[in-house]
Amino acid sequence: MESATVIRRPLVTEKNTAAAEQNRYAFEVDRRASKPDIKRAVEDLYKVRVLSVNTSNRIGKVRRTRFGYTRTPDLRKAVVRVHPDDRIELF
């Protein structure tokens, strides 16, 4: 997979911003991407050295609206640990 299609967007939340102090960054990634694909994509796009990749799959929830039921999309999240000398500037 191409690097630009593997990583969809960085996840910027209060928890992830605090984790960035320990060189951990969270990204929403393609559901079909493997850990080596994610590692390669982060290294290519941000020019950093990746030490580890942790992934989790979140299944979408069913929500009720006034027009019936709808479902939120499934999401795959990757938390990437970067070498202590490297930083990713997300802002």
N, C-alpha and C positions, 0 to 999 in steps of 0.2 A: 504494500500500500504506500501511497505517497505521503510525505510528511504533512502536507497541508490538509489532507483529508482525514488523517488519523486524529489530530487534535482539533476539536470543534471550538472550544473557548475555555479560557481560564475561569475557575470558580472563585470569585472574590467575595468572601463572607468574613464576618468577624472572626470566626474560628480559624479559617484558612489564613487570614492575615496574621494572626498570632502564631500560627504554625510556620509561617515564612521566616520567623526569627530563628527557627531551628533548621532552616534550609529545606523545608518541605512545602511543595507547591501542589495545588489540586487543579485538575483539568477535567473537563467533560470530553470524553473520547468516543470514537466510533465503537459500536458494540462488537464488531468483528475483529478489532485490533487485538493483537497479543501483546504480552509484556515486552518482548524484544522490539516489536513495531513501535510501541509507545516510547521506549527508551531512545531508539534511533530518531524518532520524530522530534523529541524534546532537544536532543543534542544538535540536530540539524537546524531547527528553528531558532533556538535561543543561544547556541554556541556555549554550552555548559557541559560539565562532566556529570553524568547521572550515576549515582551509586546503587539505587534500588527503586523498584516500581511496585506499588501495592494497588490492586484494583478491587472494585466492588460493583456489583450490579444491583440497581434499584428497580424494582418492578413498579410500573405505573399503577396508580390508584383509580378506582371507579368513583366518579363524582356525580352528584345529582344536580341537575339544573332545572330550570322551569320548562325546558324543552325535552326533557328525558334524561338519560344517562349518557355520560361521556367518560373518556378515560384519558388520564394524563400519560404522556409518553414514558417509555422505559428509558433508563439512563445508566450509563456506565461511567464511573468516576475513577480516575487514576490519581494517586498521591505519589509524587515523585520526590525522592530525596537526592539533593544535589551536593556536590563536593563542597566542603566548608569555604574554600577560596572563591567559589563562583556565586553569583547572584543573578536572579531573574527580576528585571524591572517590569512590573505589570502595569504601573501607572504612568 
